[in-house]
């Protein structure tokens, strides 16, 4: 095993044990070199690894500090869809979030990870709706939401407009486009954040995004049974925790 692995593990253990509490600095490179008998390059590789893991935060001209771990907000794993005066929402923990700026709408190629969910080929045209959601009182960005809609269904319709009216795109789908009462299916994943996501969500280096992906399925008309929208929300994974009930079976 490379020496930087040993140094990284020693620092990781010290952070876990509270030797270096959150907000404090770890020893300088020269001290770590002497302590572990390794080169400066080895120390920097170990520190870079722990920075990528979200344990350390380099401070410009100020050394390296142990990162403060933010409090996690419960994100209920709801299997129900809810509705209020604004429209549908899919977890009671996000009901109070609001769009912090008008949505952006564009047409572009379907991303490779979304195409199979829509039954499309990668780079097939889709209508892309982006929203930045957050706390209206503080302006803090909490969630990024992107909807992908097949262009053959959405282009030239109200779904491609910034303002889709009361109830949003789902009311238009159900009441105006004749797609019936929508069904939904969800998937939860995680992945590295893009630079834009890191900037908007103000992520620490190395922190991934928690992705909640929802498929909207038409139940009537010519599109019956077709996935007519994929909605992907992204959150700071270090600030969210998924909670769900566990039910005992009859044999348990």
C-alpha positions in Angstrom: 0.0 0.0 0.0 1.3 3.5 -0.9 2.7 5.5 2.0 0.1 8.2 1.5 -2.6 5.7 2.4 -1.0 5.1 5.8 -0.7 8.9 6.4 -4.3 9.4 5.3 -5.5 6.7 7.6 -3.6 8.1 10.6 -5.1 11.5 10.1 -8.6 10.0 9.5 -8.3 8.0 12.8 -7.1 11.2 14.6 -10.1 13.2 13.3 -12.5 10.4 14.2 -11.0 10.2 17.8 -11.4 13.9 18.3 -7.6 14.7 18.4 -8.4 17.3 15.7 -11.9 18.6 16.4 -14.0 20.2 13.7 -12.8 23.7 12.9 -9.2 23.2 14.2 -6.1 22.9 12.0 -4.2 19.8 11.5 -0.4 20.0 11.9 1.7 21.8 9.2 3.2 19.8 6.4 6.7 20.0 7.9 5.5 18.5 11.2 3.6 15.7 9.4 6.7 14.9 7.3 8.8 14.5 10.4 6.2 12.5 12.3 5.6 10.0 9.5 9.0 10.1 7.8 7.7 10.8 4.4 8.0 13.4 1.6 6.0 16.5 1.2 4.4 15.0 -1.9 3.2 12.1 0.2 1.7 14.4 2.8 -0.1 16.5 0.2 -1.5 13.4 -1.5 -2.9 12.2 1.9 -4.4 15.6 2.6 -5.9 15.8 -0.9 -7.6 12.4 -0.3 -9.2 13.5 3.0 -10.3 16.8 1.3 -12.0 14.7 -1.4 -13.7 12.7 1.4 -15.0 15.9 2.9 -13.0 15.6 6.1 -10.6 18.5 5.5 -10.9 22.0 4.1 -7.8 23.8 2.8 -7.8 27.5 3.9 -6.0 29.9 1.5 -2.7 30.8 3.1 -4.1 29.5 6.4 -3.3 25.7 6.5 -5.8 23.0 6.5 -8.8 22.7 8.9 -11.0 19.8 9.9 -14.3 20.4 8.2 -17.4 21.2 10.3 -20.0 18.5 9.5 -23.4 20.1 9.0 -26.5 19.0 10.7 -28.5 16.6 8.6 -32.2 17.3 7.8 -34.5 14.3 7.5 -35.8 13.7 4.1 -38.8 11.4 4.5 -39.0 8.5 2.0 -42.6 9.1 1.1 -44.4 6.6 -1.1 -47.4 8.9 -1.4 -48.0 12.0 -3.5 -49.4 15.1 -1.7 -51.2 18.2 -3.0 -51.7 21.7 -1.7 -52.9 25.0 -3.2 -49.8 25.1 -5.4 -49.9 21.6 -6.8 -48.4 18.2 -6.3 -45.4 17.6 -4.1 -43.6 14.3 -3.2 -42.4 14.7 0.3 -43.8 16.6 3.2 -40.3 17.8 4.0 -40.1 19.8 0.8 -43.5 21.4 0.9 -42.2 24.7 2.1 -39.5 25.0 -0.6 -40.1 27.6 -3.3 -38.5 28.5 -6.6 -35.9 31.2 -5.9 -35.8 32.4 -9.5 -37.9 31.8 -12.6 -37.4 28.4 -14.2 -35.2 28.1 -17.3 -36.5 26.1 -20.2 -34.5 24.9 -23.2 -34.3 22.1 -25.7 -31.2 19.9 -25.9 -29.9 16.4 -26.1 -31.1 13.8 -23.6 -28.3 12.9 -21.0 -27.1 9.4 -21.2 -28.3 8.5 -17.7 -31.8 9.8 -18.4 -32.4 8.4 -21.9 -33.1 4.8 -20.8 -35.7 6.0 -18.3 -37.5 7.9 -21.1 -37.2 5.1 -23.6 -35.0 7.3 -25.7 -31.6 7.1 -27.3 -28.8 9.2 -25.8 -28.8 12.7 -27.4 -32.4 12.4 -28.6 -34.0 15.9 -28.2 -35.7 16.7 -24.9 -37.3 19.7 -23.3 -35.3 20.6 -20.2 -36.8 22.5 -17.3 -34.5 23.7 -14.6 -35.5 25.1 -11.2 -33.5 26.3 -8.2 -35.5 25.6 -5.0 -34.8 26.9 -1.6 -35.9 28.6 1.6 -37.9 31.7 0.7 -37.0 33.5 4.0 -33.2 33.0 3.8 -32.7 32.5 0.1 -30.5 29.4 0.8 -30.5 27.0 -2.1 -31.6 23.5 -0.9 -32.5 21.6 -4.0 -31.9 21.7 -7.8 -34.7 20.2 -9.9 -34.5 19.3 -13.5 -37.3 17.9 -15.6 -36.6 16.1 -18.9 -39.6 15.7 -21.3 -39.4 14.0 -24.7 -39.4 16.7 -27.4 -41.9 14.8 -29.6 -44.4 15.2 -26.7 -43.5 18.5 -25.1 -41.9 20.8 -27.8 -44.4 23.5 -28.9 -46.8 22.8 -26.0 -47.3 24.6 -22.7 -44.8 22.3 -21.2 -42.0 24.2 -23.0 -43.1 27.5 -21.6 -41.6 29.0 -18.5 -45.0 29.7 -16.9 -47.2 26.6 -17.2 -50.0 28.0 -15.1 -51.7 26.9 -11.9 -50.7 23.4 -10.7 -47.6 23.4 -13.0 -46.7 20.8 -15.6 -48.5 17.9 -13.9 -51.9 19.7 -14.0 -51.3 20.5 -17.7 -50.4 16.8 -18.4 -53.5 15.5 -16.5 -56.1 18.1 -17.5 -55.0 19.7 -20.7 -52.9 17.2 -22.6 -55.2 14.2 -22.0 -52.5 11.9 -20.4 -54.8 10.8 -17.6 -54.0 10.6 -13.9 -50.3 10.3 -13.7 -48.5 7.4 -12.1 -45.0 7.9 -10.6 -42.0 5.8 -9.7 -38.9 6.9 -7.9 -35.2 6.0 -7.6 -32.6 7.3 -5.1 -28.9 7.4 -6.1 -25.8 9.5 -5.3 -23.0 10.7 -7.6 -20.2 13.3 -7.7 -21.5 16.9 -8.0 -20.9 18.8 -11.2 -19.0 22.2 -10.8 -22.3 24.0 -11.3 -24.1 21.9 -8.7 -21.2 22.5 -6.3 -21.4 26.2 -6.8 -25.2 26.5 -6.5 -25.5 24.2 -3.5 -22.3 25.6 -1.9 -20.9 22.1 -1.5 -17.6 21.4 0.3 -14.9 19.8 -1.8 -15.7 16.1 -2.3 -19.3 16.2 -1.1 -21.6 14.3 -3.5 -25.2 15.1 -4.4 -28.1 13.0 -3.3 -30.3 12.4 -6.4 -34.0 11.6 -6.2 -35.2 10.7 -9.7 -38.9 10.4 -10.4 -40.6 9.1 -13.5 -44.1 10.4 -14.5 -46.1 7.8 -16.5 -49.2 8.6 -18.6 -52.2 6.5 -18.1 -54.4 7.6 -21.0 -54.4 8.7 -24.6 -51.8 7.9 -27.2 -49.0 8.1 -24.6 -50.6 5.6 -22.2 -47.9 3.7 -20.4 -45.2 5.9 -21.6 -42.8 7.8 -19.3 -43.6 11.4 -20.2 -41.2 13.1 -17.8 -38.1 12.3 -15.7 -37.6 14.7 -12.8 -34.2 14.7 -11.1 -33.6 16.6 -7.9 -30.2 17.1 -6.3 -29.3 17.9 -2.8 -26.2 18.3 -0.6 -25.7 14.7 0.5 -23.9 15.8 3.7 -27.0 17.7 4.8 -29.7 15.0 4.1 -30.6 11.7 5.5 -33.3 9.4 4.2 -35.7 8.1 6.8 -38.3 5.4 6.3 -40.4 3.1 8.4 -39.5 -0.6 8.8 -42.5 -2.9 9.2 -42.2 -6.3 10.8 -43.6 -9.2 8.7 -45.9 -11.8 10.2 -43.0 -14.2 10.5 -40.8 -11.6 12.2 
